[in-house]
Amino acid sequence: MLFVWEWKENGERFMESWDKQESRRKAKLQGLKEKIYLNCVNIDAPFIKAFSLAHILYLAAFFMILLAMFIFRDFINIHQVVIGRVMFTISILQQILLYSWYYFETKFDLKQALPLHICRLSAIMGLIYLLTGNQMIMQVLFYFGLYAYFSFFMPSRINKIYHVSGLSYFLNHVITILIPFFAYFTTGWTPSIRGLIVSLGVFAVYWFVALMVNQSTGGNYFYMKYRPVPALDKVNFKTYAVGNFIFTVGLFLIGYSIFNFFV
C-alpha cells in the first residue's frame, strides 16, 4: 500500500510539473506571437527615423539591387520575358500583401487603404506597362516614380523593413524605380518632353482627386496632412499646394535631364 501511495504521489507531482511546464511554454509562445504581431503586423508599430540604422538598411538594399540591374543589363535584355514576368509577379504579390494587410488591420479604412499615394499609383502603372508595353504609361510611370527616390531618402511614416507595410513599401518603390531602367535596357525607351507635359497634366488631376478624398476621409494621400519634412508643417495649405506643383515641375525636369544625360 505504501508503494502504491508513493507511486500515486510521484505521479501527481509529475503531472503538476508537466502542467506548469506546459503553461510556461504556452505563455512563451503567446508572448512570441504578440511580439511578432506588434513588430511585424500592427498598424501602430513605430516608424523609422531618417538616416537611422533601419533607414540605412533600406538605402543599402535599394542601391545593391539597382547596381545589380546595371551590372546584369545584358542578361536582363537577353531574358527580358522571364525578368518581366518575375517583376510582374512580385508586383502582384506586393499588391495582395498590402491590401490584405489593410483589410485585416483596418477593415480597409478609406483614409489609409486606397491606392492614392503617388507610389501606389506608380505600382499599378508598372503592372499595366509590364502587361501591355504601353509607352505613354511608361512615361507617366517614370515621372511619377521620381517621388519613389524622394521617399527613399526622406522616409515619412514608414515601418521597418521586416514589418508587413515596410516590406510592401520596399517592393513597391524598388520596382517602381527599376521598371524604367528595364524598359530602357529592353526597348531603348527614354523619357520625353511630351511625356513630361502629359505627366504634369495627370499629376494635376491626381492631386485634385487626392485633395477631395483627403477632405472627405481625413486621409493623408500625397502627404497633405502629415508632411514629409517637419518644417513644412508650419506652411499654410495654399502655399504648400503651390509649392507642390513647383517642386513637381522641377523634379520632373531634373529627372528628364539626368536620365537622358547619364543613361
C-alpha positions, 0 to 999 in steps of 0.5 A: 500500500505504501508503494502504491501511495508513493507511486500515486504521489510521484505521479501527481507531482509529475503531472503538476510539473508537466502542467506548469511546464506546459503553461510556461511554454504556452505563455512563451509562445503567446508572448512570441506571437504578440511580439511578432504581431506588434513588430511585424503586423500592427498598424501602430508599430513605430516608424523609422527615423531618417538616416537611422540604422533601419533607414540605412538598411533600406538605402543599402538594399535599394542601391545593391539591387539597382547596381545589380540591374546595371551590372546584369543589363545584358542578361536582363535584355537577353531574358527580358520575358522571364525578368518581366514576368518575375517583376510582374509577379512580385508586383502582384504579390506586393499588391495582395500583401498590402491590401490584405494587410489593410483589410485585416488591420483596418477593415480597409479604412478609406483614409489609409487603404486606397491606392492614392499615394503617388507610389501606389499609383506608380505600382499599378502603372508598372503592372499595366506597362509590364502587361501591355508595353504601353509607352505613354504609361511608361512615361507617366510611370517614370515621372511619377516614380521620381517621388519613389527616390524622394521617399527613399531618402526622406522616409515619412511614416514608414515601418521597418523593413521586416514589418508587413507595410515596410516590406510592401513599401520596399517592393513597391518603390524598388520596382517602381524605380527599376521598371524604367531602367528595364524598359530602357535596357529592353526597348531603348525607351527614354523619357520625353518632353511630351511625356513630361507635359502629359505627366504634369497634366495627370499629376494635376488631376491626381492631386485634385482627386487626392485633395477631395478624398483627403477632405472627405476621409481625413486621409493623408494621400500625397502627404497633405496632412502629415508632411514629409519634412517637419518644417513644412508643417508650419506652411499654410495649405495654399502655399504648400499646394503651390509649392507642390506643383513647383517642386513637381515641375522641377523634379520632373525636369531634373529627372528628364535631364539626368536620365537622358544625360547619364543613361 
